Amino acid sequence: MSQASRFADERHYDVIVSPVITEKSTAASEQNKVVFRVRRDATKPQIKAAVERLFDVKVESVNTIVRKGKNKVFRGTRGRQGDVKNAVVTLAEGHRIDVTTGL
């Protein structure tokens, strides 16, 4: 494996943080959509390239959502949760990703 190819693969692993497994994302999987938590600075083309390369599927579209962090109080200590960026990836017909098995 060449140095440039290996660097590209490692970069794809940095873009996708984890799959989101919730009731809403499970319902979205019926429409051939998968939800991932991604880096805040990741762009749609980077997310598309990472998903296609890591899971060997064809991606039709990528929609992103940024959820702003909340202020919380725990045992009298004030804190702030960080902002979270999610990507809803629509797969081409006939392609599937099983997020429960991992990479």
C-alpha positions in Angstrom: 0.0 0.0 0.0 1.4 3.4 -1.0 2.0 6.1 1.5 -0.6 8.4 -0.1 -3.3 5.7 -0.1 -2.6 4.8 3.6 -2.8 8.5 4.6 -6.2 8.8 2.7 -7.6 5.8 4.6 -6.5 7.2 8.0 -8.1 10.5 7.1 -11.4 8.8 6.4 -11.3 7.2 9.8 -10.9 10.7 11.3 -14.0 12.1 9.6 -16.5 9.6 10.9 -16.6 9.5 14.7 -19.4 6.9 15.3 -22.7 5.7 14.1 -25.8 7.1 15.8 -28.1 4.3 17.0 -31.4 5.8 18.1 -35.1 5.1 17.5 -35.2 7.9 14.9 -32.1 6.7 13.0 -33.4 3.1 13.0 -36.6 4.3 11.4 -34.6 6.3 8.8 -32.7 3.1 7.9 -35.9 1.9 6.3 -35.5 4.7 3.7 -31.9 3.5 3.1 -30.4 6.3 5.3 -27.7 5.9 7.9 -26.8 8.5 10.6 -23.2 9.1 11.7 -21.6 11.5 14.2 -18.9 13.3 12.3 -16.2 15.9 13.1 -17.4 19.5 13.4 -15.1 20.7 10.5 -16.0 17.8 8.1 -17.6 18.9 4.8 -20.2 17.0 2.8 -17.7 15.8 0.1 -15.4 14.5 2.8 -18.2 12.6 4.5 -19.3 11.1 1.2 -15.8 10.0 0.3 -15.2 8.5 3.8 -18.4 6.5 3.8 -17.9 5.2 0.2 -14.3 4.2 1.0 -14.8 2.7 4.4 -18.0 0.8 3.8 -17.7 0.1 0.0 -21.1 1.6 -0.8 -22.5 4.2 -3.2 -23.7 7.4 -1.6 -26.5 9.5 -3.2 -26.6 12.5 -0.8 -25.3 13.8 2.5 -27.3 16.1 4.8 -25.6 17.6 7.9 -27.1 18.8 11.2 -25.2 20.8 13.9 -26.8 20.5 17.4 -25.6 23.3 19.6 -24.3 22.3 23.0 -26.5 22.8 26.1 -25.7 24.4 29.5 -26.0 21.8 32.2 -25.7 21.7 36.0 -24.5 18.6 37.7 -24.2 18.6 41.6 -24.0 22.3 41.6 -21.2 22.5 39.0 -22.1 24.4 35.8 -20.8 23.0 32.6 -21.4 23.1 28.8 -21.9 20.2 26.5 -20.0 20.5 23.2 -21.6 21.1 19.8 -22.3 17.9 17.9 -22.5 17.4 14.1 -24.5 14.6 12.6 -24.6 13.4 9.0 -27.6 11.7 7.4 -26.2 9.7 4.5 -28.6 8.5 1.8 -27.4 5.3 0.1 -28.0 4.3 -3.5 -30.6 1.6 -4.2 -29.4 -1.9 -3.3 -26.6 -0.7 -0.9 -26.7 -1.3 2.8 -24.6 -0.6 5.9 -25.0 -2.7 9.0 -23.8 -0.3 11.8 -24.1 -2.9 14.5 -21.2 -5.0 13.2 -18.6 -2.2 13.1 -15.7 -1.8 10.7 
